[in-house]
Amino acid sequence: MIRAGRLRHNIVIQQPTEGATGDYGERSTTWGTYYKTHAEIVPQTSREFERARMLQETMTHLVRIRYTSGVTAAMRVLHDGRYLYLTGPPIDPDERHIELLLTCAEQV
């Protein structure tokens, strides 16, 4: 069970959409809102980062949200003007549909 007090960050989960633009048909990606919610965002400490690097090369943040279906690894999290890109599929701990863990990497 997620304690409501821990979900103190307002985030937007965005999904990409591609469309042809320009005279030469080059593709551009635009991001639209998929879901607005509250989250717990945990920056990874150096020890956690080293442990996570064994699993995933670039994980910098762990984002915990209440369960919602349809979140995929192609999405990103917008928080205070910062973009956190999912580094893998969302994790549903114990497959109980209570919470989702999103492993993310911030690109600067």
Backbone torsions as a table, in degrees:
resi	resn	phi	psi	omega
1	MET	NA	137.6	179.6
2	ILE	-91.9	130.3	175.1
3	ARG	-79.8	128.8	-174.8
4	ALA	-59.2	-33.0	-179.3
5	GLY	-63.3	-23.5	-179.9
6	ARG	-78.9	-21.2	-177.8
7	LEU	-89.7	70.0	-173.0
8	ARG	-101.0	-2.5	-179.9
9	HIS	-101.7	131.3	173.3
10	ASN	-86.4	126.0	-179.6
11	ILE	-131.3	163.5	172.5
12	VAL	-125.7	126.5	173.0
13	ILE	-92.2	124.6	-176.6
14	GLN	-112.1	148.9	177.1
15	GLN	-119.7	146.6	-179.3
16	PRO	-83.5	147.3	169.7
17	THR	-132.9	137.9	-178.6
18	GLU	-110.8	144.3	177.7
19	GLY	-150.3	152.6	178.5
20	ALA	-79.9	129.5	176.1
21	THR	-136.6	165.6	176.9
22	GLY	83.6	166.4	-177.6
23	ASP	-72.7	-23.7	-174.6
24	TYR	-103.5	8.0	177.0
25	GLY	75.6	17.3	178.3
26	GLU	-65.9	146.7	-176.8
27	ARG	-87.8	141.5	173.0
28	SER	-126.7	147.8	179.7
29	THR	-107.9	127.9	173.2
30	THR	-116.6	152.5	-176.6
31	TRP	-113.4	130.7	178.5
32	GLY	-120.8	157.7	-179.1
33	THR	-69.6	127.7	174.6
34	TYR	-101.6	-42.2	-172.7
35	TYR	-160.8	132.8	173.4
36	LYS	-107.0	135.0	-176.4
37	THR	-159.7	177.5	173.1
38	HIS	-100.9	148.0	-175.9
39	ALA	-146.3	162.7	167.9
40	GLU	-105.7	123.0	179.4
41	ILE	-112.5	122.2	-176.8
42	VAL	-118.2	106.3	173.3
43	PRO	-65.5	141.4	-177.3
44	GLN	-82.8	131.8	176.2
45	THR	-74.1	171.3	-177.4
46	SER	-60.7	-38.5	179.3
47	ARG	-67.1	-46.2	178.2
48	GLU	-64.3	-36.5	-179.7
49	PHE	-64.5	-42.4	178.8
50	GLU	-64.4	-41.3	178.5
51	ARG	-65.6	-41.6	-179.1
52	ALA	-69.7	-31.1	-178.8
53	ARG	-62.6	-27.2	176.1
54	MET	-65.1	-33.5	-178.7
55	LEU	-89.7	-44.3	-176.2
56	GLN	-140.9	133.7	-171.7
57	GLU	-60.3	-38.7	-167.4
58	THR	-126.0	24.6	-178.8
59	MET	-68.3	124.9	178.4
60	THR	-119.6	-21.3	-178.7
61	HIS	-140.1	148.6	172.0
62	LEU	-115.0	123.8	-177.9
63	VAL	-113.9	126.5	-179.1
64	ARG	-113.5	126.6	178.0
65	ILE	-132.2	165.3	171.3
66	ARG	-67.2	151.9	-175.8
67	TYR	-61.4	135.4	170.0
68	THR	-146.2	139.2	-178.6
69	SER	-83.0	157.1	174.4
70	GLY	95.3	-6.4	178.3
71	VAL	-74.7	130.8	-178.0
72	THR	-125.5	169.7	179.7
73	ALA	-69.5	-13.4	-180.0
74	ALA	-81.1	-5.4	-175.6
75	MET	-91.1	172.5	176.2
76	ARG	-138.4	164.1	179.7
77	VAL	-111.4	131.0	175.5
78	LEU	-106.5	122.5	179.8
79	HIS	-141.7	116.4	179.0
80	ASP	50.5	43.5	178.1
81	GLY	78.4	4.7	179.3
82	ARG	-107.0	144.0	-179.3
83	TYR	-109.4	125.2	176.1
84	LEU	-114.6	114.6	-177.7
85	TYR	-92.1	133.0	179.2
86	LEU	-65.0	135.4	-178.7
87	THR	-99.9	-1.4	179.2
88	GLY	-171.3	-179.5	179.5
89	PRO	-67.3	151.0	176.6
90	PRO	-60.5	147.5	-179.4
91	ILE	-106.4	126.9	176.4
92	ASP	-104.1	93.5	-176.2
93	PRO	-56.1	131.7	179.5
94	ASP	59.6	7.7	179.9
95	GLU	49.1	44.7	-179.0
96	ARG	-103.1	-1.5	180.0
97	HIS	57.5	43.2	177.8
98	ILE	-107.2	-42.5	-178.5
99	GLU	-143.7	163.1	173.6
100	LEU	-124.7	139.7	172.5
101	LEU	-107.5	125.7	178.8
102	LEU	-113.0	118.1	175.0
103	THR	-88.1	126.6	-170.9
104	CYS	-131.6	158.5	174.1
105	ALA	-128.7	130.7	178.1
106	GLU	-88.8	129.6	177.6
107	GLN	-103.9	125.9	-179.0
108	VAL	-106.8	NA	NA
